Amino acid sequence: MGPTRKPNVCHRLSRRALGSFSRDAGVVQRTNLSILRALVCQESTKFKNVWTTHSKSPIAYERGRIYFDNYRCCISSVASEPRKLYEMPKCSKSEKIEDALLWECPVGEVLPNRSDYKSSLIALTAHNWLLRISATTGKVLEKIYLASYCKFRYLSWDTPQEVIAVKSAQNKGSAAARQAGVQQPILLYLAVFRVLPFSLVGILEINKKIFGNVTDATLSHGILIVMYSSGLVRLYSFQTITEQFMQQKLDLGCACRWGGTTGTVGEAPFGIPCNIKITDPPPLLFEVSSLENAFQIGGHPWHYIITPNKKKQKGVFHICALKDNSLNENLFTVTASGRVVKKSFHLLDDDPEQETFKIVDYEDELDLLSVVAVTQIDAEGKAHLDFHCNEYGTLLKSIPLVESWDVTYSHEVYFDRDLVLHIEQKPNRVFSCYVYQMVCDTGEEEETINRSY
């Protein structure tokens, strides 16, 4: 059999213009992405550093938007030159945004307001307000006051785009109590909401008297995941916990009497009482031991990924079926959407004396495996981003990164369709952002735009 013919982009575009596809909208989308994949990987396509900026506060990236100054300033990276979408008014330190998630409207649901069909930023402030902010204008659309009895600090998706979990900082107790050897029984709180419109599921306390000497807890896909210093990870059904231990159903915006105090749920200063208090150990679904509590769950059928609980196994991952703990010998990762990501490890082995792999990610829309490889030359490192065929592991494209790469710094690299973005944290809280965009090779060097925020 002869060599496989390379896909012809012009031919695909002509077929698309003539409507030579089925009526399934998904087919058109997949065709568009296959065209983009061909353009990304062809030899003449280059990725150029079109924008560089530095900041004294953390830089975050979400779906074509770059956030500065604790999410107060939003830059669009979609245009040929990044442009400012909005900048929120300056605020006090107590009002700054601690964490945020990007929400995009669900498919097939009727929403109460026209603005609900546009993307929103769900943000958590330092003074315990949960906000929904327009992702294009920065206008605050909704706000909920959480509580005064703890400090909420982290946001995560329980069910992506549907249910969020707001986690508090861990309760260390007062210095005097710690010196006296008095332990705080409540480790942390988890506030759970359905989004758009916001509705409260409840606030749960993680109590050491119930779970033992627990070190952390989180919520994912309706499962309460509890972790211990020994590496033990235990899983519980959050639905079962709410059904058995919810003391009182609370509704946002409604009057409530709690502990001798009357107020409106979700409004200051009353906030939201902790209405889920576990009094007996809930039914255990599953437990496993993993190094440093490294545990991820997802896929269809359900699988989990752990690192064997031995120091010499650091960097080794086992993918096991949740139903029977059987180890999957085919070495694949199953994403939350059920997509299978195959990795050909024998084709991607690094050489510590020449170059090492620092970041490996999967671009699900283009079905490409992206690998950041770093070569250390004396004190300076040079990095390049490689695109590999997800099915066979073969190298399809290599993109050199122009900035030097210090392996001792913290790095994040995002590959999003036709965009590559590198965020670096240097000492003394100096953050740098480098934006690369896919361009046709004109043979001319374009001046890189530099900005500071």
Backbone hydrogen bonds, N-H to C=O, Kabsch-Sander energy under -0.5 kcal/mol:
donor,donor_aa,acceptor,acceptor_aa,energy
9,V,7,P,-0.7
12,R,8,N,-2.0
13,L,9,V,-2.6
14,S,10,C,-2.3
15,R,11,H,-2.2
16,R,12,R,-2.2
17,A,13,L,-2.3
18,L,14,S,-1.7
19,G,16,R,-1.2
20,S,15,R,-2.8
21,F,19,G,-1.5
27,V,24,D,-1.2
28,V,24,D,-1.0
29,Q,25,A,-1.9
30,R,26,G,-2.5
31,T,27,V,-2.3
32,N,28,V,-2.7
33,L,29,Q,-2.3
34,S,30,R,-2.0
35,I,31,T,-2.1
36,L,32,N,-2.2
37,R,33,L,-2.6
38,A,34,S,-1.9
39,L,35,I,-2.1
40,V,36,L,-2.9
41,C,37,R,-2.0
42,Q,38,A,-1.2
45,T,42,Q,-1.2
46,K,439,V,-2.1
48,K,46,K,-0.5
48,K,437,Q,-2.1
50,V,48,K,-1.0
50,V,435,V,-1.9
51,W,435,V,-1.3
52,T,449,I,-3.0
53,T,433,C,-2.2
54,H,451,R,-1.3
55,S,431,F,-2.9
60,A,67,Y,-2.1
62,E,65,R,-2.5
65,R,62,E,-1.2
66,I,75,I,-3.3
67,Y,60,A,-3.2
68,F,73,C,-2.7
70,N,58,P,-0.6
72,R,68,F,-0.9
72,R,69,D,-1.3
73,C,68,F,-2.0
74,C,86,Y,-2.5
75,I,66,I,-3.0
76,S,83,R,-3.4
77,S,64,G,-2.8
78,V,64,G,-0.5
83,R,76,S,-1.7
85,L,74,C,-2.8
86,Y,74,C,-1.3
88,M,72,R,-3.2
95,E,92,S,-1.1
96,K,93,K,-0.8
97,I,70,N,-0.7
98,E,96,K,-0.5
98,E,124,L,-3.4
99,D,124,L,-1.2
101,L,122,I,-2.3
103,W,101,L,-0.6
103,W,120,S,-3.6
111,L,109,E,-0.6
116,D,113,N,-1.1
117,Y,114,R,-1.5
118,K,115,S,-1.5
120,S,103,W,-2.8
121,L,133,I,-3.4
122,I,101,L,-3.2
122,I,120,S,-0.6
123,A,121,L,-0.7
123,A,131,L,-2.5
124,L,99,D,-2.7
125,T,129,W,-2.6
126,A,96,K,-2.3
127,H,94,S,-0.6
128,N,125,T,-1.4
130,L,144,I,-3.3
131,L,123,A,-3.2
131,L,129,W,-0.6
132,R,142,E,-2.5
133,I,121,L,-2.8
133,I,131,L,-0.5
134,S,139,K,-2.9
135,A,119,S,-2.1
138,G,134,S,-1.9
141,L,132,R,-3.4
141,L,139,K,-0.5
142,E,132,R,-1.4
144,I,130,L,-2.4
145,Y,266,G,-3.1
146,L,128,N,-2.8
146,L,144,I,-0.6
152,F,150,C,-0.7
153,R,167,K,-2.7
154,Y,167,K,-2.4
156,S,165,A,-1.7
158,D,163,V,-2.6
159,T,163,V,-1.2
162,E,159,T,-2.5
163,V,159,T,-2.4
164,I,193,F,-2.6
165,A,156,S,-3.0
166,V,191,A,-3.2
167,K,154,Y,-2.4
167,K,165,A,-0.6
168,S,189,Y,-2.3
169,A,151,K,-3.3
171,N,187,L,-3.2
172,K,170,Q,-1.0
178,R,174,S,-2.2
179,Q,175,A,-2.3
180,A,176,A,-1.6
181,G,178,R,-1.1
182,V,177,A,-2.8
183,Q,181,G,-0.6
187,L,185,P,-0.7
187,L,206,I,-2.8
188,L,206,I,-0.8
190,L,204,L,-2.7
191,A,166,V,-2.8
192,V,202,G,-2.7
193,F,164,I,-2.1
194,R,199,S,-2.8
195,V,162,E,-2.3
199,S,194,R,-2.2
201,V,192,V,-2.7
202,G,192,V,-1.5
204,L,190,L,-3.0
205,E,276,I,-1.5
206,I,188,L,-2.8
207,N,205,E,-0.8
208,K,185,P,-3.9
210,I,207,N,-1.2
211,F,207,N,-2.5
212,G,208,K,-1.8
214,V,212,G,-2.6
215,T,227,M,-2.8
216,D,227,M,-1.3
218,T,225,I,-2.2
220,S,223,I,-2.3
221,H,158,D,-2.8
223,I,220,S,-1.5
224,L,236,Y,-2.9
225,I,218,T,-3.0
225,I,223,I,-0.6
226,V,224,L,-0.6
226,V,234,R,-3.0
227,M,216,D,-2.9
228,Y,232,L,-2.0
229,S,213,N,-0.6
231,G,228,Y,-1.9
233,V,288,V,-2.9
234,R,226,V,-2.9
235,L,286,F,-2.9
236,Y,224,L,-2.1
237,S,283,P,-0.5
238,F,222,G,-2.1
238,F,236,Y,-0.6
239,Q,222,G,-0.6
241,I,237,S,-1.7
242,T,238,F,-2.5
243,E,239,Q,-2.3
244,Q,240,T,-2.0
245,F,241,I,-2.7
246,M,242,T,-1.3
247,Q,245,F,-0.5
247,Q,275,N,-3.3
248,Q,275,N,-0.7
253,G,265,V,-3.1
254,C,251,D,-1.8
256,C,263,G,-2.9
258,W,256,C,-0.5
258,W,261,T,-3.3
261,T,258,W,-1.7
263,G,256,C,-2.5
265,V,254,C,-2.6
266,G,271,G,-1.8
267,E,264,T,-2.0
271,G,267,E,-3.2
272,I,146,L,-3.0
275,N,273,P,-1.1
276,I,203,I,-2.0
277,K,245,F,-1.5
277,K,275,N,-0.5
278,I,276,I,-0.5
285,L,235,L,-2.6
286,F,235,L,-1.1
288,V,233,V,-2.2
290,S,231,G,-2.5
291,L,307,T,-2.8
293,N,290,S,-1.7
294,A,291,L,-2.1
295,F,293,N,-0.7
296,Q,305,I,-1.7
298,G,303,H,-2.2
303,H,298,G,-2.7
304,Y,320,C,-2.5
305,I,296,Q,-2.6
306,I,318,H,-2.1
307,T,294,A,-0.7
310,K,308,P,-2.7
313,Q,310,K,-2.1
314,K,311,K,-1.7
316,V,313,Q,-2.6
318,H,306,I,-3.3
320,C,304,Y,-2.8
320,C,318,H,-0.6
321,A,326,S,-2.3
322,L,302,W,-1.9
325,N,321,A,-2.1
328,N,319,I,-3.4
329,E,327,L,-0.7
331,L,328,N,-0.8
333,T,341,V,-2.5
335,T,333,T,-0.6
335,T,339,R,-2.9
338,G,335,T,-2.0
341,V,333,T,-3.4
341,V,339,R,-0.5
342,K,340,V,-0.6
343,K,331,L,-1.1
345,F,343,K,-1.3
347,L,344,S,-1.4
348,L,344,S,-0.6
348,L,345,F,-0.9
351,D,355,E,-1.6
354,Q,351,D,-2.0
355,E,351,D,-2.1
356,T,374,V,-2.2
358,K,372,V,-2.8
359,I,372,V,-0.9
361,D,370,S,-2.7
363,E,368,L,-3.0
364,D,362,Y,-0.9
367,D,363,E,-1.1
368,L,363,E,-1.6
369,L,388,H,-2.5
370,S,361,D,-2.5
370,S,368,L,-0.6
371,V,386,D,-2.4
372,V,359,I,-2.9
373,A,371,V,-0.7
373,A,384,H,-2.5
374,V,356,T,-2.8
375,T,382,K,-3.2
376,Q,374,V,-0.5
377,I,375,T,-0.6
377,I,380,E,-3.2
378,D,376,Q,-0.6
380,E,377,I,-2.1
382,K,375,T,-2.7
383,A,403,E,-0.5
384,H,373,A,-2.1
385,L,399,I,-3.0
386,D,371,V,-3.0
386,D,384,H,-0.6
387,F,397,K,-3.1
388,H,369,L,-3.1
388,H,386,D,-0.5
389,C,394,T,-2.8
390,N,367,D,-1.0
393,G,389,C,-2.6
396,L,387,F,-3.3
397,K,387,F,-1.4
399,I,385,L,-3.0
401,L,383,A,-2.5
402,V,400,P,-0.5
405,W,381,G,-3.3
406,D,404,S,-0.5
407,V,405,W,-0.7
409,Y,406,D,-1.8
410,S,425,Q,-1.3
412,E,423,I,-2.4
414,Y,421,L,-3.0
416,D,414,Y,-0.5
416,D,419,L,-2.7
418,D,416,D,-0.7
419,L,416,D,-1.3
420,V,436,Y,-2.6
421,L,414,Y,-2.7
422,H,434,Y,-2.6
423,I,412,E,-3.0
424,E,432,S,-2.7
425,Q,410,S,-2.7
426,K,424,E,-0.6
426,K,430,V,-3.7
429,R,426,K,-0.5
430,V,426,K,-1.0
431,F,55,S,-3.3
431,F,429,R,-0.6
432,S,424,E,-2.7
433,C,53,T,-2.8
434,Y,422,H,-2.7
435,V,51,W,-3.1
436,Y,420,V,-3.5
436,Y,434,Y,-0.5
437,Q,48,K,-2.0
438,M,418,D,-2.1
439,V,46,K,-2.8
441,D,44,S,-0.7
442,T,440,C,-0.9
446,E,444,E,-0.5
449,I,50,V,-1.1
451,R,52,T,-2.6
453,Y,54,H,-2.8
